[in-house]
Amino acid sequence: MGVDGLAALVIRRLYDRSGTWVLLAGALCSVPVAPLVYFGGFGCGLTGAILWGIGMGLRSLS
């Protein structure tokens, strides 16, 4: 949840400056989550969880 809140703040600020490209980049961060979490080790799982939090932060903007 911490990554979610922090990502929402950062993405909102970047969105105000750069526009919709930030939303596209944030959405693409969510693509590798499932393979990282299910097929990797601890480090990959942690990376997947962080990317998932970024994706959730992106969704909380709307």
DRENLUM-550808 format. One line per field, with one value per residue (C-alpha): residue number from 1; x, y, z. Coordinates in nm, 3 decimals. Each point is the difference from the previous one (the first is absolute). Example, Ala and Ser with C-alpha at 12.3 -4.5 7.8 and 13.67 -1.06 7.14 Angstrom:
! residues 2
resi <- (1:2)
u <- (1.230:0.137)
v <- (-0.450:0.344)
w <- (0.780:-0.066)
END
This chain:
! residues 62
resi <- (1:2:3:4:5:6:7:8:9:10:11:12:13:14:15:16:17:18:19:20:21:22:23:24:25:26:27:28:29:30:31:32:33:34:35:36:37:38:39:40:41:42:43:44:45:46:47:48:49:50:51:52:53:54:55:56:57:58:59:60:61:62)
u <- (0.000:0.293:0.120:-0.357:-0.027:0.347:-0.047:-0.332:0.167:0.294:-0.213:-0.241:0.286:0.159:-0.338:-0.055:0.336:0.016:-0.353:-0.131:0.340:0.040:-0.324:0.118:0.335:-0.174:-0.235:0.293:0.161:-0.283:0.066:0.284:-0.155:-0.145:0.308:0.228:-0.210:-0.079:0.310:0.284:0.167:-0.032:0.161:-0.219:-0.306:0.091:0.053:-0.336:-0.170:0.155:-0.112:-0.347:-0.008:0.093:-0.287:-0.241:0.120:-0.072:-0.352:-0.072:0.045:-0.334)
v <- (0.000:0.231:-0.046:0.062:0.335:0.117:-0.102:0.187:0.320:-0.033:-0.104:0.290:0.251:-0.153:-0.015:0.370:0.073:-0.257:-0.111:-0.338:-0.157:-0.041:-0.199:-0.229:-0.059:-0.072:-0.248:-0.177:-0.041:-0.239:-0.238:-0.209:-0.033:-0.352:-0.168:0.170:-0.096:-0.357:-0.117:0.187:-0.016:0.239:0.295:-0.043:-0.030:0.320:0.179:-0.129:0.126:0.345:0.012:-0.112:0.286:0.245:-0.134:0.038:0.356:0.070:-0.135:0.210:0.321:-0.033)
w <- (0.000:0.055:-0.356:-0.119:0.179:-0.092:-0.363:-0.017:0.118:-0.239:-0.299:0.058:0.001:-0.310:-0.173:0.059:-0.164:-0.280:-0.081:-0.105:-0.068:0.374:0.017:-0.278:0.170:0.330:-0.165:-0.165:0.343:0.091:-0.290:0.150:0.347:-0.025:-0.152:0.251:0.300:-0.098:-0.182:0.171:0.335:0.291:-0.179:-0.305:0.223:0.180:-0.330:-0.122:0.315:-0.045:-0.363:0.108:0.252:-0.277:-0.209:0.291:0.056:-0.364:0.032:0.308:-0.200:-0.176)
END
